[in-house]
Amino acid sequence: MSRRNLTVLFLAIVAALLCGSRVERNPYARYVSEGFTMIDEWGLDEPRDHELMAGAVAGMVDVLRRRGDEHSAFVEPEIAEPLLAEMAQEFGGVGVRIKLHGDPQRLTVVESPVPGSPAYRSLVRRGDRIVAIDGAPTLGMSMIDVLDRMRGVPGEPVVLTIERDDVDELIAVKLVREVIELPSVAGDQRLPSGEWVYRLEGEPSIALVRIVSFGAKTVAELRTVLSDLTKRSDGEPEISGVVLDLRHNAGGAIDAAVGVCELLLENGAPIVTTRGRDRQVEDAYAARGDGPFTDLPIVVLIDRNTASASEIVAASLQDNGRARVVGERSYGKGTVQRLLSLESGRSLLKLTSASYWRPSGVNIHRAVGQGEDEPWGVKPDAEGAIEQTPEEMIAWFEWRQRRDLIAEAEPAEQATQEATQEAALEEDEETPQEQASDQTESPASLARDPALARAVELLLAPGADNSSPSPAE
């Protein structure tokens, strides 16, 4: 036998011994493997190997859930790809914004396509119903199946068959997929071009900057927005402050949250620590160098749906005395989920492996059974507490969604008709108090958003010191 073959054989024997040793240390791993083999070989029905593997992993994750871990999960391939695309903030697609709407559910274009996308340059309009994708009927199709068919490799074509109320015949639109970017930073309202307006209507010295998720491009996006806002331009007042809106932000990448804090904090300011099973610190994050916007007055907005990475930002700015916090107490989701590759990356294991702790030493995570009077999450400052009923929260969220729509360039008659319908809808949804508020306060955002109005009030107060008075729970 050649020397090379002997070396390969030796390495294979060593690897086998190491694997065998690991299994022997935990015999339950061997039991799982044995169970897999028994079912695969002797079961009356012959399931696919992927189904057996997925069932085994999902069963183990279910044990974690019964022990209080709400966030670990087995991620099937059809969900794993969109999840990774969302975190990367880009994917191959055509740029339509769609939703299953009505009864029966029809695939509907709910707002104007992404500016600059293939759909934006085509005949696709808000309100169109997509009845087929490459000839496959969409009626009864799940959103996962829809995304799987709509997305693909940039440069490849896809044909959408569209139904429109004012057109008798179906419209076939052929689009070529491109890289579609998913911005994570938004403003108060959009121009017809899709560009965000950050300065508030009626209070142009105050900007509303909303972070809707924390992804790979969030820090760069925020840096650009804040740089543009702090530059003096003709005809615009100097920025007096920024409202950093983290409401309805479920989180994202910890690196993005740390990067956002570094834009606003001084060198060495603590941001967050992570701790493992034994509550010993695994990683400690602090600002590296003075951020470019350390002197910019900031008020942070949070609500009951502010979670994870967004709680890291709110807690760090509050504990460092860098910003006041307005709104409701946050969700209390302070755990780290690692995305571990399975099946050569086709599926994922999202595994809770650590917890987030504030600079003040408080665990952000709300453990099972913890009450409202115990320390977890982020509380607003005393002067920033805003209570909302579930109905008020839904009404605000729906209004915010309508305000985010892009004004489309449409025939004058149709535009007038849609504007009249939307005005009538908003009037029907308003209470008498809201209608009176709209008449007395011209800026729409401040009239319909009490938390934003409070934040603006704090920023504009004479001699305002917008640092948080003390670290809060």
N, C-alpha and C positions, 0 to 999 in steps of 0.2 A: 504494500500500500504506500502511496506517495506521501511525502511529508505534509503536503497541503491537505490531503484527505484526512490524515491523522489529526491535524490541527482542527479541522472542521468537526470531526467526530468528537474530539475532546470538548470543544466548546458546546456542542449539542448536549453531551452528557451532563456537563456542569449546569446548563440552563434547566435541564429536566430535573436535576436534583434540587435546584433552588426552588422551582415551581412546586415540586412535590413537598419540600420542606414547609413552604408557605401554607399549602393546603392542610398539611398535618397539624400545623399550629392552630388552624381554625377548621375543624372537621366539617363545620356546617357548610363551608364553601363546596366541599366534596359532595355533601348530601344534595345540595341544589343541582350540581352537575349530574349526579346519579338520577335525580328525579326527572331532569330534562331528558336524559337518555331513555329512561323507562317509558315516558309518555311518547317520545318520538318513535320508539321502536315497537311498542306493544299496544298503544292506544287504538281503539276501534276506529275512531276518526283520525285522520292524518293532518294535524295542523302544520302550518308553515313554521319554519324555525324562527322567523322574526316574531311571529305571534307568541311563541313560547317564551322567547327572550324578553319581549316587551311585557308579557304578563308577569314574569318573575320579578323584573325590576320594578314594575308598578306595584306589585305586592309588597316588596321590601319598603318602597317609599310610603305605602299606606301605613306601615308600622310607625314610621316617623310622624306621620300626620296624627295618628292616634295618641302619640306622646306629646302633641302640641305644636309640631312643626307644620305651619300652614303653607309654606312656600316652596318646599322641595317638590319636585315633580319629574316624571319621565316625559320627555318631549318627543312625540312621534315625528318622523321625517317630514310630513306635510306641514307641520307647525314649526319645526326647527328652522327651516330655510327662511320663512318670513320673519321669524324672531331675530335671526342673525342679520338680516337685511335692515330691520328697524334699528338695531344697535349701530350698524355701519352707516345708517342714514342715507343709503342709496340702494337701488335695485334696477334690474332691467325691466322696463314696462312702457306704458304709453301715457301715463299721467292723468287718468280719469279718477275722480273721487266718487265712489259708488257706495250704495247701501241697499240691502234687501228691504223693500218697503211695500206696505199695503197687504191686502188679503184677497187673493193669494199673493204671496210675496213676489214682487217683481224687482229685477235688478235695475236700479234707478241711478242716474247721474245726479247727485244731490247738490253739487255746486260746480262752478266753472272749473275746467281742467287746470292742472298745475301750469302756471305761466311758463311759456317757452317749450312746453312738452309737445310731442306729436299730436296728442288729442287737442291741445290748445290751438294748434295751427290748422286743425281740421274742421269738419262740420259739426263735431260733437258739441252739444249745448246742455246747460243745466235743465233737468226735467226729462231728458231723453230716457227711454227704457231700452236696455240692451237685451234683446230677445234671443240672440245666439252669439257664440264666440267660435269662430272658425267652423260655423255650421252646426255646432252642438247647442241645442236649446238650453237656455239658462233657467227655465221654469223648473223648480224643484232642486236646483243645483245648490249645494252648500257654498258658503263664502270661501271656505278653504279650496274647494274645487274651482271656484271662479278665479281666485288669485293664482292658482296653479296654471290656469289656462291663459290668463291675461299677462302674467309676468313671464320672462324668458330671457334668452341671450340677446343683448343689444345688437341690432342689425337684422334680426329676424322679423318677418311680417306677421301680423295678426289681423283678421277681418272681423269687425263688429257689425252685427245686424241690428239696426236701431229702429224703434217705433216712436213716432212723435205725434202729439195730439193734432197739430194743424196740417199734417201731411197724410194723404190717403195710403200711400204705398210705403213699404219698408225701405229703409236707407242702408245700403252696404258701405261701410267706411273701412278702407284698407290703411292700416297704420304700420309703421316700422318702429320697432322697439328701440328706445334709447336709454341711457343711464338717467334715472329719475332720482333727484335728490330730495330728501325729506328734511326740511329746515326744522330746527328745534327751538328757535327763538322767534317770537312773534310780537306784534305791537298792538295798538288799540283798534285800528281799522285799516282796510285796504283801499288803495287806489284802483281804478279800472285796470291798470297794468299788472295788478297783483302785488305791487310793492307795498310794504307795511308803512303806516304812519305811526310813529311812536309818541310824538308830542300830543298831549291831551287837547281835545277840542274845548276851547274856552279857557284852558290853563296851559298855554304853550311853553311855559318855563318848566313844566313838569312832564316827564316822559314815563309811559307805561311800557315796561319790558317784560314780556311773559316768556318763561322757559317752560315749554310743554313736555320736554323729556330730556334726559341726559345721555347723549350719544357721543360718537367719535368726533363730531364737528362742533359740538356745543360751545366749547371754550373759544374757538376761533370766531364763531358767529357772534358771540356776546362781545368779544373784544372789538370787532368791527363796528357793531351797533353803538357801543359806548364811545368809541373813538369819534364816530360821526356826530354823535349828539353833543359831545363836549367841544367840538370845533365851532368857533364863531362863524356865522354866516350872515350875509346881509338880510335884513328884514326879520330876523328871528331873534328872540330874546335869549340871553344866556341861560343855560339849564340850571335851575335851582335845586333840582333833585330828581332821583329816579325811583319809581315804584317797581320793585323786583317781584313779579307775581309768580308764585309757585303753587297756586291753587290747582287742584285736579291734576297735579304732577305726581305720577306713581313712581318716579325714580328712574333708575338706569345705572350707568357705569359709575363706580366710585371715583375713578380717575377724572371723569368729567366734573363731578361735584367738587373734588379737591382743586381742580384747575379754575373753576369759577370763583372759589374762595380766594385763590391766590391773586386774582385780578383786583380784589378789593381789600386785602389785608396787608399789614406790614410784615416785614421779614421776621420769621420765627414764630409768628402767631400760630397757636395750636388749632388744628382743624378737626381731626377725628382720630380715634384709635379703634383698632379691631381686636377683639379678644375671642379666644377659642373655648373649648369645653371647660377648661379649668379656670376660666376668667383671667388668665394671664395675658398681658398685652402681646399681640403678635406683630402688629404694625402700628406705628405712630406717624401721622401725617401732620406736617406743619408747613407754613408758607415759606417758599424759597425765594428770597428777595422781596423788596417792596413792590406791591402791585401798582400798575399804572393808574389806578382809579381810587387810591386810598383816601383822597379828600372829597370824593363825590358823595353828597348826602344820599342815603339809601333808607327806604322803608320796605320791609319784606311782607308780602301777603301770603298767608297760609290758610288752609281749611282742613276739614276732617278727611279729605282725600289726598292731602300732602303726605307723601310717604318716601321712605328709603333715602335715596340720594338727595332729594329735595329737603328732607329733614336734616341731613348733614349740613347743607348750606345754611338753612335757617338757624340751626342750633349754634353753628360756629360763629356766624355774624352776631348773634345775640350774646353768646358767652364772652366774646371778645369786645363787647360794647361798641360794635361797629355799626349796628343798625337796630332800629326799633322793629318790632314784629306786630302785625295787625291781623285780625281775623279770628279763626277758631283754633282750638287745639288740634294738632296734627294727628295722623292715623296711628303712629307708633309702630311702624314696620322698620325695625333697626337690625336686620340680619343680612349677612353676606351670602349670596348664592353664587357658587362656582358653576360655570357651564362646562361640564365634562363630556368629552366626545365619546360616543358609542357607535358601533357599526361603521367604523372608519369615517365618522363625521356625519353620517346620515341622520342619526338621532342623537339626542342629548340627555344627560342627567343633570338637572338643575338641583344642586345639593347645597343646603344650608350648612355652612362650615364655620361661621364666626358671627359675632354681634358688633354693632356700632355703638361707641360710647362718646358722649359729648366732651368738649374740653373741660367742662365743669365736673366731669367724673360720673355723670348720670347715664345709665343705659337708655338708649333711645327706644329699644324694643319694648313693647307692651306684652308681657308674658300672659299666658292663659290665667284668668282669674284675678288679674290686677285691676283695682278699682280706680275711679276717677281721681281720688285724692292721693294716689301714689305717684312717685316720680317716673315718668316715661314720656317719650315724644317731645314736642315743642309746644309750649303755651304762649299765647300772645302776651305782650306787655299789658299792664293793668289798664292803661289808657287806650289800648288798641283792641280790646275784646269786643267782638261783634257776634251776636247770637243770630242764627238763622234756623227757621223751621225747615224740615225736609221739603215742604212745598215751596218755600222761598228759595231754597237752594236749586231746585229743579227749574223754577221760573227764571232765575238768574242765568243758569247754565244754558237754557234754551235761547234766551235773549243774546247771550254771548256768542252762541253758534251762528245766529242770524247775522250778528254784527261782523262776524269773520268772513262772510260771503264776499266774493269778488263781484263788483258791479260789472255786468256784461254789456258789451256794445251790441244793442239789439234795435230793431226797428222802433221808431218813436211810439207808435200806437201800442205795440206789445209791452214796451218798457213802462209806459204810463199805466197800462192795465195791471201789470204785475206789481208796480209800486202801490197802486190803489188797494190791491188785494192784501199786500203785506201790511200796509197801514191799518186796514180794517182788522186784520188778524191781531196785530199788536194792541189795537184799541180794545178789542174784545177781551184780551188777556189781562189788561190793566185794571187794577182796582181804582176806585175814585181817588184814593190817596196818591197812587202812582201817577194818575193823570194830572192831579194838582201839582205834584212834584215836577213833572215834565214841563209844566207851564211856568213854574217859578224858577227852575234851574235850567239854563239852556244847554250846558254840556251833557249830552246823552249818557256818557259813561258814568258821570258822577251822580246823575239822577237815578240810574238803575242799579248802581253798585255801591252800597253803603260802605263796604270795606275799603274800596278805592277812594271814596270821598273822605273817609277818616285818614287814610294815608296822606292824601294831598293836604288836608288840614294840618297834619303834623309837620309836613315839609315846609309849608308856607307860614307857620306860626312865627311871630317876631322873635328873633334870637333863638330860633329852634336849635336844640341839640338833639340830633337824631341818633345818638348812640343809645343802646339799651341801658337802662339805669343800673341793672345788676344781672348777673347770670341767673336765668330762670329755668325751671324744670320743663 
